[in-house]
Every structure is written in C-alpha cells, then in structure tokens.
C-alpha cells in the first residue's frame, strides 16, 4: 500500500479521481492510524496505516491505491485520562466525522466502550478490548451525480407553508407507492407522495433527521428503535435506513434523486439537524467517533470535573461550539448539504445549545456571527428551535435577524383558546397578527414566526382533541416520558368513542385549530398526517415507535377525506390572499394618512376592543378584520399589493354567539368563505347582513364583496 504525505484539507477521506486524501483533526492525539477493511463482516482491518504527517493538528496522508467504496475507520492514540478530559483508546475503531457514506452500521457490544464496565472506578479504567468487529465503518464515495437543470425553488418566506414529515412514516403504508420504495427517499419522491404534497398546497417539506444516527442501547434492549433519529452519529451521511437499494453509496444517490424530484415539483427541502449533541451520550456512553478522536476539543466538559459533560440537551453531552474546529465541522456539514446535496434550509434542534458561549445563550456569539457572514448558508432558510434544557435556554423571540423560530407561544396560545380557557383573547390576538411583540423590535418580519399547533413531538391534531392525558405505555417507560402538560382537551371522553356528539365536536375543534394556523400571520407548519386526522392513540412521545403508531394510514374514512379537502381549501385560500401572509407587521392605525386602519379588532357586539375587553377573564370570542386595501407593501414588480378585506370570527365558548358585523360601504356585503360550525347570516330587511350567528366552538371567515 503506497502512502504519500497528502494535504490537511479537505478533512475526511476524499476521492479526487486518482486516489484518496485522508485528513483527521485531533489536537491532543499523539498518533492516528487509518484502518482499511475489505468487507463489512471483517472483524479486523486488513491494513493499518499511520498518518505520519501533522499540520495544524490535522493528521493526513494520500493513498493513491484506494478507490471509492473502500471501508475505513480510525484508531487514535493519546492519553487515557478522563480526569483531564482525554479518552484516547487505540483499541477502539472510530468513525470519521467527515465520512460521506456508511459501509457498516454500529453493532452494540461492550467492546465499543472505552472503560471497563461494572468494575470499581467505572468510566475511569481503560478497556482494551478491540472494537473493530462492532464499530461503524465509513465508506469512500464518488460524489458524481447528474443534477441536470435542478434549481432551488427559492420560495419567499411569506409564501412558505411547511410540512413536517418523517421520511419512512409518510409512505410506508401508502398503497400507491411501489412496495420497494415505501418508507424511503425514493418513496418521498414518488408520484403519489408528490401529488399529495402539491395537491395540499404546501411549499416545503421539513424532514425529521436524516443524518446517520444510532438507536440507543437501552431501546434496543427493549426491542425498540430510535425512530425519530435525534441521536446523530455523523453530520454528512444520509442514513441508509431510508435507501431502497443496497450498496455503500445508495443513500447518497437516492437522497439526491429525491431532492431533484421535489424541486421539479416546486417543493423545497428543509432538514431537521441535531448539532447540539451526539449519540455518544454521557460519560458512560460508547466511544464511536468524536469521543475517541479528541474528547476535550469536541465536547463541553463539566467545569471542575472534565470526566463528565455539560448537558444542556438532556441527552448526555453537548458539542463544544466554542472550539473553532467544532464550528468548522458544523459549517462544513451544512455547506455540504446545500452545495452537494442541494437542500434549501435547516431547522436546528435545541438551537439555544449552539449559542451558549461560557454558559448563557448569547445571540451575539460566534455561532450566529459565522452563520450570518457565510455566503452560502446566509442565503438558505434557517429555523431555530429556540430553547434547550439548560438554565436560561428558553429564547423564543431572541434569535437575531436572518433567523426564523418555532413559536411555542403561538402553539400554547392557540391550544389554550380552543380548549376554552378564559382570558386568552389578548394573547391570541398577538399570535394571530404575527407576534410583533416577539419579533418586531429586532427588525424582523412576521415570517420570523414559524407557527405550529402540533409537531412531531407531542400529540397529533386529532389526539389533541381526543386525549387529556398522555398514553405512552408502549414506550416501556411506565408512561413517565413525554410532556405531561399538553393543553389538550378530550371533548368529554378520553380516547376513542362512538358518541356522535363527541365526534362532531372533535371534528369541529380540529377544523378550528387547522383554520387558525392557516389564517395567522407568519409561516404555518403542518405536521404530516394532521390533514387526514392521523392518531397516535394518545402517545405524545412516539420517538421509539417504528410501527402503525407513527406511520400514516392512507385508508381514509369519509370524515378524513372531508378534513383533507377542508385543509386543502384553507391552504389555497391563504395562497390567494396576501392579506393573510403580510411581509410587514400591522400598524393598527391609518396608513399613509388614510382614515382606514389595516387591522381592526371587535367584540361580539361589533364594537372595537377596549382594554376592559382585552383583559376580561372570561372572554372566549373575538373578531378581527384584515383590510385588504391597506397593505403598505409592493409585490416583486413594485406594484402595490391589494386584496379583499376579510373578517375572521372566533368563538371558543360552548354556545352559539351572535356577532354584530362591522358596517361596510354601500353596495358591498359579507360573504361566508369558511364556517366550521354551520353559522348563519342575519340580514337587515332589504340590506346587507348585519349579524352572523357563530356556533359554539366554531370559526368563520367572511369576505367583503361588491
């Protein structure tokens, strides 16, 4: 095996058409070997090659005889001193953090742990069993792919409707997807899948994690997987569980084919990414990659006890974004997914953990600085989950310009209102209008708010109105896992029921919640399956349920088809009305010196809301008029934006309520566009309607017509 010096850049094992350059960063190592394996079943490497060159803490070599498809890992030499933060152990084969494909997945065995389990001094005494037979192995790839005329849709934020979806769960039971493609990237790209998305009218799919992940050992012991995948092992490798074909490069190729097909249909691809922690867990976790390469550089170690980790994630460790090489790993990975894999944006899981400098979340920190100045990443969609589990981690509204955020205050406000809680109208109004209280001060726009009522984590929309308690027994954790406070209401009966009145109320509540989401300023996010009434049987933490609990069931009942049609109409209605997706916040006053304000809030008597009305403890009803000819914006061609005037009426009370309608100009009247509860207009004799009776627990949209 010939070995040349090679170069310290790029990191990873990179095929250049002639050979493979190998480069691995480790600041504290004393030596690095690359280990080559002939097959995935090999218990030992066939070649072990020292990387004798070291430049700026990068160990490197060039292997002119290695070709794409080669399996490899590393053995890293250095001190085993957990008390100083070092866990080097050359008996453990570790995965290249810059690997582009996986040739063999992790096989759980005690040999992958760097300490002697169960003995005195657990976590301190080095374990010298060889892990080569069980460690995950990387594969060298040839990145060549014919993209053709693929172009990113570049949908503006104010026109974006997000569909959060799990690649497998979306198509695994879809009868119109070819059996071999169900649950895969190519299933996501199938005609049936794309037809559902485009018919629904969404503009972007937000994929739950597709990075290579590991299922936790405690789950494997219970016969369960980590289905969601929030347990990343590598940030470049698309997980082969989503590939329809075998082969070391199948997942890479099929992911690109999926993106190309979705783009051709006008759909953007956003990845849910987990850079806050890795699958190596806490101080008693396995040595799979970063821990064995340079533990003290890659992870945030506990002050005063470097053998432990700072854990802002609840998953055992936190990546050390204060280290430039760790920031580089994240940035190189993100750019790879944009430049090489053509994705359109990212949703950052527990993003507050990435922004912690010494301890506190710092919105002026290096993470934000480096993202803002990057010429590639600053141009794609960036979504933060603006919290973590550490002190001060809840940062909704505090991310800087250029970022959008999952708005948990929106979720909670909408849930409380439709559950029937009193005194919610003021908070709800702020959320309906785009949450200017959270985003305007920092120079951000209404679309900084990613509005959602449900997401992958928690109840589905149907379960939100069918269960008042979580039912997570199938997870095997004694129903102690998952959020206990869901702001849900079962409409009087817990779980399934045949009672017609209860079912009718639940169906109406689902329509109310979906309509509120799609009529609010900001960017709506629909959770996959909510549009067809999917249930998880009350499980609000289905992270380990790779079965019918999580998969979408496409055998729709008439009621489910009605919900799908209702949701589709709403999405189309939103798309047709710019007054529902403004790029600027409402002013609540005359625009350009005119007397007409751009938004008006009413009580059921038709009077503008007063301070007393906003603060009434039992208020459960609200009306809002969005004035279509008072939008202070221009379109892409510089033309003024004009729209119809819309009136949205909401009644979360139990009984019907007569709303006095706002006075309108002569020869105009109100026309009902949506009504979730079968209300009725009451006209004056020979004139336009002056009142609308809205049913209990109902929402209506009226449009001003001539």
ABEGO torsion letter per residue (X at the ends): XBBBAEBAOBBEBBBAGABBBBBBBBAABABBBBBBBABAABABBABBBBBABBBGGBBBBBBAABBBGBBBBBBBBEBBBAAAGBABBAABBBBBAABABBABBBBBBAAABABBBGBBGBGABBBABBAAAABBBBBBBBABBBAEABBBAGBBAAABBBBBBBAAAAAAABAABBAAABGBAAAAABAAAAAAAAAAGBABBBBBBABBBBBBAAAAAAGBBBAAGBBBABAABBBAAABABBEAAAAAAAAAAAAAAAAAAGBBBBBBBBAABBAAEBAABBBABAAAABAAAABBBBBGBAABBBBAAGAGBBBBAABAAAAAAAAAAAAAAAAAAGBAEBBBBGAAAAABBAABBBAABAAAAAAAABAAAAABBBBBBBBBABBGABABGABBBGBBBBBAAAAAAAAAAAAGBBGAAAAAAAAAAGGAAAAAAAGBBAAABBBBABBABEBBAAAAAABABBBAAAAGAGGABEBABAGBBAGGBBEBBABAAAAAAAAAAAAAAAAAAAABBEBBBBBBGAAAGBBAGGBABAAABBBAAABBBABBBAAAAAAAAAAAAAAAAAAABAAABBABBBAGBBBGGBABBABBBBBAAGBBBBAAAAABAABABBBBBBBAAABBBBBAAGBBBBBBBBBBBBBABABBBBBBBBBBBBGBBBBBABBAAGBBBBBBBGBBBABBBBBBGBBBBBBBBX
